[in-house]
């Protein structure tokens, strides 16, 4: 029956620009994922930055708008992006949040209050901050510290870049 169509589980794309590193600035492979809501809207975007040579994922940057269920993580549990990084690494070790620390960081002319998330796995670095449009940005990196230099590389990537036709 031609009038019955399956709706794609993948949303058309975000309604917001995505703050991340430009794909042209990364020396490895880049993948993007969209988080679908039951109504087909986009509940978030995450970018997975892998290194060349099969050395595995180095970083995941997520942008989750206000109301995204992926933001609702019980206290002590890892952020969504850390879970995605662990999946990409095929690491099923139980990891918990052991503390947080708020740190002021400059990104261009903007002052960010960055929340460093300390995890039971010391090889994972994780930071979070809220954008002015209430999108939560989380950066999770494997075996690399997240330094202030990284914030200078972040730029808004247009929502259209993630739209699906």
N, C-alpha and C positions, 0 to 999 in steps of 0.2 A: 504494500500500500504506500504509494508515493507521498501521501500527505502526512504520514508518520515519519518524523525525523528524530534522530537521537540528538540530544543536546550534548555538546562537548563538555567534559568535566573541567576543561581548561578555560579560564576566563579570557575574555578578549584582551585585557590588559589593564594596567593601573590608571587611576584618575589623577595620579600625582607623579611628579618627576622623581627620579631615583638618585639618591646621593650615594655615589660610589666612585671607584677609580675608573677612568676611561679605559675601554678595552685596548686601545692603542698604546696605553702606558704600561701594559702588563706583558712580560716576556713569555708567558706560557699560554695555556688554554683557558678559556673562559666559558662558563655555562651559566644560564639564567633559569630560574624557576619561578612560577607564579603560584600563589596559594589561592585555590578557588573556594568560594562560598557556595552554599547550596543554590543560591539564586543566580550563580554565574558571574558575580562580581569578583573583583580582585581584592583579596584580603592581605596582600603583601607580595613583595618581590625579594628574592635572594639571589645573589651572584656568587658563584663558586670559582675562585681563581686557583687553577692548578699549575704546577710547574712542568716545564718540558722534561723529557727524558723519563717519564713514568715515575717521577719522584713523589707523586701524589698531591693532594690538596694542600695548599698553603694557607688559604684564607676564605672565609665566607663573610659577605656583607649583606645584611638584611635590612629592608625598609618595611616596617609594619605600621599601617595607618591606625588611627584611633578606632577602637571597636574590633580590631582583628583578634580572633580567639587565640592566635599564636602568642599574643602578648600576655595572656592570662596564665602565668606559670606559678604554681604553688611555691611558697617560700622554701628556699633550700634546693629547689630543682634548677637545672641549668636552663639558660635561654634557648629558644627554638634553634637559633643559628649554631649553637654549640652542639646540639643534638644532630643537626644536619652535618656538621663537620665530623662528628664521631661516626655517623653512618657512612660518609664518604671514605673514611679511613678504615672502615670495617672493624671498628673498635667497640666492643660491647661491654667494656668495663663500666662499673657503676661509678659515676662522677657526681659530686654534689658541690653546691656553692658553700664556701666556708667564710665568706665575708665580702664586703663592698667598701669602696672608698671613693669619695667625690673629689675630683681634681679639676681646676680651671685650665682650659686649653684654648689658645687662639687658633681660629681657622680663618685666615685672611683678616678681615676687620671684625669678625664676630667672635665673641667670647662664648665658649661652650663649657657647660658643666658636665664633664665626662665622668661616668660612674664606672670605675674599674671593678670588674667582677672577679674575685679570687676563687679559684676552683681547687678541688682536691687533687686534680691532675695538673701538676706544675708546668707541663709542656704546652698547655693551652692558655693563651692570652685572650681576654675578652673585655671589651669596653662597650658602653651604651650611652647614647645621649638623645635627647628629644630635639627635633627640629621645630622651627617657629610655626609650622603647620600641623603640629602634633603627630608627626610621623616619627616612630621610634627607630633609630638606626643602631644596629648591633654589629660589631666586628668581632669575629672569632678567628684566631690564627693558631696554627699548629707549629710548635717548636720555634717560634719567632716572637720576640717582644713587639708590642705595638708602641711605637715611639711617636713623638710629636710630628715628625716628618710626614707620617702617613696622612695626617689631617690636611696637610697642604695639597696632597694629591687628590683629595675628594672633591668631586664637582657634580653638579646636577646633570644627570643624563635625562633627556626628554622622555616623557611617558610614551611618546610615539615609537621610540626605539623598542619598546616591549609589547607593542600592540600586535595582535595576531589577526590576519586577514580572514 
